[in-house]
Amino acid sequence: MKRKINITLVILAVIVIFIPFFSNTALAVKVPTLKIGLNNVKDPKQVATALEIIFLLTVLSLAPALLLMTTSFTRLAVVFGFLRQALGTQQMPPNQILIGLALFLTFFIMRPVWQQANQQAITPYLNGKINFNQAVTLAEKPLREFMFRQTRKSDLALFLHIAHIEDTNDLSEIPTTVLIPAFMISELKTAFEIGFVLYIPFLIIDMVVSSVLLSMGMMMLPPVLISLPFKLLLFVLVDGWHLLVGSLVQSFH
């Protein structure tokens, strides 16, 4: 009992001794302050520069949506989802892996387009050779050319009709707000067509396995348990990832 009391007294003494030290250290630490405000502007160019920064920050916040709407990401992600369902592997590969693969394939496919936009618009703008509006127009041009190549004429005509814009042979007169939704539904249609073709061989395997199990009287055994190894074996033997990824990349050229 006395020993416990002595230990408690020692701990209290240590705390009393070091309290001034910690208090002085806390007072010595200087916390920086952050001030946000508006100052008087003498040059209108300063206002324009501030607005450009705000616009760029807004674009960065919308970057995921722009990546989905104006690149090859939509087709790739939808096809990979169809492949997983056709194989019947449920959550394998995981969503993170499929989305990551689609994302890096998008970087690979869109690299020439982004390089052209960088050479024609971003680099001259940073060097002060063109203004902001010219940079946006020049950066938009290669991206519009890519979307026009992948957009069906019927889909484009649909949105031109909805927007009450007369059909024109000059693609430069078509607004980007009309081109983007037409490009997206064209990508979805193409992805569904590829998904249908992917389903056919795996569907045949499911039908064969179901027929064999039914003829053997094994109706209580789920056909998926038997067909899944055969579907995985078929996909591996034909080097499915190589064929699928190669076909998807070449479909954009």
NORLINDA-V317111 format. One record per residue. N is the residue number from 1. RES is the residue in one small letter. SS is DSSP state (H for helix, E for strand, L for the rest). PHI is phi in whole degrees, 0 to 359 (999 if undefined). D_CENTER is the distance of its C-alpha to the mean C-alpha in Angstrom with 1 decimal. Layout:
BEGIN
N|RES|SS|PHI|D_CENTER / N|RES|SS|PHI|D_CENTER
END
This chain:
BEGIN
1|m|L|999|66.7 / 2|k|H|298|68.0 / 3|r|H|296|65.4 / 4|k|H|295|62.5 / 5|i|H|295|64.1 / 6|n|H|296|64.3 / 7|i|H|297|60.6 / 8|t|H|296|59.6 / 9|l|H|295|61.9 / 10|v|H|296|60.4 / 11|i|H|297|56.8 / 12|l|H|296|57.9 / 13|a|H|295|59.7 / 14|v|H|296|56.6 / 15|i|H|297|54.5 / 16|v|H|296|57.2 / 17|i|H|292|57.4 / 18|f|H|268|53.7 / 19|i|H|300|53.0 / 20|p|H|299|54.2 / 21|f|H|296|52.1 / 22|f|H|293|48.8 / 23|s|H|292|49.7 / 24|n|H|294|50.5 / 25|t|H|295|47.2 / 26|a|H|296|45.2 / 27|l|H|289|47.2 / 28|a|H|285|46.6 / 29|v|L|285|42.8 / 30|k|L|259|41.7 / 31|v|L|270|38.5 / 32|p|L|290|36.9 / 33|t|L|254|36.6 / 34|l|L|239|33.8 / 35|k|L|245|35.1 / 36|i|L|238|33.1 / 37|g|L|195|35.2 / 38|l|L|241|36.1 / 39|n|L|252|38.7 / 40|n|L|293|40.8 / 41|v|L|252|39.3 / 42|k|L|266|41.9 / 43|d|L|249|39.6 / 44|p|H|299|37.4 / 45|k|H|296|35.0 / 46|q|H|295|34.1 / 47|v|H|294|32.9 / 48|a|H|297|30.9 / 49|t|H|296|29.2 / 50|a|H|296|28.4 / 51|l|H|294|26.9 / 52|e|H|296|24.7 / 53|i|H|296|23.5 / 54|i|H|297|22.7 / 55|f|H|296|20.9 / 56|l|H|295|18.7 / 57|l|H|296|18.0 / 58|t|H|294|17.1 / 59|v|H|296|14.7 / 60|l|H|296|13.0 / 61|s|H|292|12.9 / 62|l|L|263|11.2 / 63|a|H|302|8.7 / 64|p|H|301|5.6 / 65|a|H|293|7.7 / 66|l|H|295|8.7 / 67|l|H|296|5.6 / 68|l|H|287|5.8 / 69|m|H|273|9.5 / 70|t|H|241|10.7 / 71|t|L|231|9.2 / 72|s|L|277|9.7 / 73|f|H|298|6.4 / 74|t|H|300|8.4 / 75|r|H|298|11.4 / 76|l|H|296|10.3 / 77|a|H|295|8.9 / 78|v|H|292|12.0 / 79|v|H|295|14.3 / 80|f|H|296|13.6 / 81|g|H|294|14.2 / 82|f|H|297|17.4 / 83|l|H|298|18.5 / 84|r|H|295|18.5 / 85|q|H|291|20.5 / 86|a|H|294|22.8 / 87|l|H|289|23.6 / 88|g|L|77|24.3 / 89|t|L|271|23.0 / 90|q|L|59|21.6 / 91|q|L|258|19.3 / 92|m|L|238|19.5 / 93|p|L|291|17.3 / 94|p|L|296|15.5 / 95|n|H|301|12.2 / 96|q|H|298|11.1 / 97|i|H|290|12.3 / 98|l|H|294|10.8 / 99|i|H|294|7.2 / 100|g|H|296|8.2 / 101|l|H|296|10.1 / 102|a|H|297|7.7 / 103|l|H|293|5.5 / 104|f|H|288|9.1 / 105|l|H|294|10.5 / 106|t|H|296|8.4 / 107|f|H|299|9.9 / 108|f|H|293|13.1 / 109|i|H|289|13.4 / 110|m|H|273|12.6 / 111|r|H|301|14.8 / 112|p|H|299|18.0 / 113|v|H|293|16.7 / 114|w|H|291|15.5 / 115|q|H|295|18.8 / 116|q|H|296|20.8 / 117|a|H|295|19.4 / 118|n|H|293|20.2 / 119|q|H|289|23.6 / 120|q|H|271|24.6 / 121|a|H|236|23.3 / 122|i|H|290|22.0 / 123|t|H|297|24.7 / 124|p|H|299|27.6 / 125|y|H|292|26.5 / 126|l|H|295|26.5 / 127|n|L|277|29.9 / 128|g|L|80|31.3 / 129|k|L|277|32.0 / 130|i|L|227|30.2 / 131|n|L|272|29.5 / 132|f|H|293|26.3 / 133|n|H|296|26.6 / 134|q|H|295|27.2 / 135|a|H|295|24.2 / 136|v|H|296|21.9 / 137|t|H|295|23.7 / 138|l|H|289|23.5 / 139|a|H|289|19.8 / 140|e|H|285|19.2 / 141|k|H|299|21.5 / 142|p|H|295|19.7 / 143|l|H|291|16.4 / 144|r|H|294|18.8 / 145|e|H|298|20.6 / 146|f|H|296|17.5 / 147|m|H|292|16.8 / 148|f|H|296|20.6 / 149|r|H|294|20.9 / 150|q|H|261|18.4 / 151|t|L|263|19.8 / 152|r|L|286|22.9 / 153|k|H|295|26.0 / 154|s|H|293|26.6 / 155|d|H|293|23.3 / 156|l|H|294|23.9 / 157|a|H|295|27.5 / 158|l|H|299|26.6 / 159|f|H|285|24.7 / 160|l|H|296|27.4 / 161|h|H|292|30.0 / 162|i|H|296|28.3 / 163|a|L|277|28.1 / 164|h|L|58|31.7 / 165|i|L|249|31.1 / 166|e|L|293|33.6 / 167|d|L|297|32.4 / 168|t|L|226|32.5 / 169|n|L|275|32.3 / 170|d|L|272|31.1 / 171|l|H|292|27.3 / 172|s|H|292|27.4 / 173|e|H|276|28.8 / 174|i|L|278|25.9 / 175|p|L|294|23.9 / 176|t|H|293|20.2 / 177|t|H|294|20.0 / 178|v|H|272|21.5 / 179|l|H|291|19.6 / 180|i|H|298|16.0 / 181|p|H|296|17.0 / 182|a|H|295|19.0 / 183|f|H|296|16.3 / 184|m|H|293|14.0 / 185|i|H|290|17.1 / 186|s|H|293|18.0 / 187|e|H|295|14.7 / 188|l|H|295|15.3 / 189|k|H|296|18.9 / 190|t|H|297|18.3 / 191|a|H|296|16.1 / 192|f|H|292|18.9 / 193|e|H|296|21.5 / 194|i|H|294|20.0 / 195|g|H|297|19.7 / 196|f|H|296|23.4 / 197|v|H|294|24.5 / 198|l|H|293|22.9 / 199|y|H|290|24.8 / 200|i|H|302|28.2 / 201|p|H|296|29.3 / 202|f|H|289|28.2 / 203|l|H|294|29.9 / 204|i|H|297|33.0 / 205|i|H|297|33.1 / 206|d|H|298|32.8 / 207|m|H|293|35.7 / 208|v|H|296|37.8 / 209|v|H|297|37.5 / 210|s|H|298|38.2 / 211|s|H|295|41.3 / 212|v|H|295|42.6 / 213|l|H|295|42.3 / 214|l|H|293|43.9 / 215|s|H|292|46.8 / 216|m|L|274|47.3 / 217|g|L|76|47.6 / 218|m|L|265|44.7 / 219|m|L|284|43.2 / 220|m|L|277|42.3 / 221|l|L|273|40.0 / 222|p|L|298|36.3 / 223|p|H|298|35.4 / 224|v|H|296|31.9 / 225|l|H|297|33.4 / 226|i|H|271|35.2 / 227|s|H|283|32.7 / 228|l|H|301|29.8 / 229|p|H|299|31.4 / 230|f|H|291|32.4 / 231|k|H|293|28.9 / 232|l|H|296|27.5 / 233|l|H|296|30.5 / 234|l|H|298|29.9 / 235|f|H|295|26.2 / 236|v|H|286|27.3 / 237|l|H|295|30.3 / 238|v|L|272|28.6 / 239|d|L|55|25.9 / 240|g|H|299|23.2 / 241|w|H|296|20.1 / 242|h|H|296|21.7 / 243|l|H|294|22.6 / 244|l|H|292|19.4 / 245|v|H|296|17.1 / 246|g|H|299|19.8 / 247|s|H|293|20.2 / 248|l|H|295|16.6 / 249|v|H|295|16.5 / 250|q|H|291|19.9 / 251|s|L|291|19.1 / 252|f|L|266|17.4 / 253|h|L|258|20.5
END
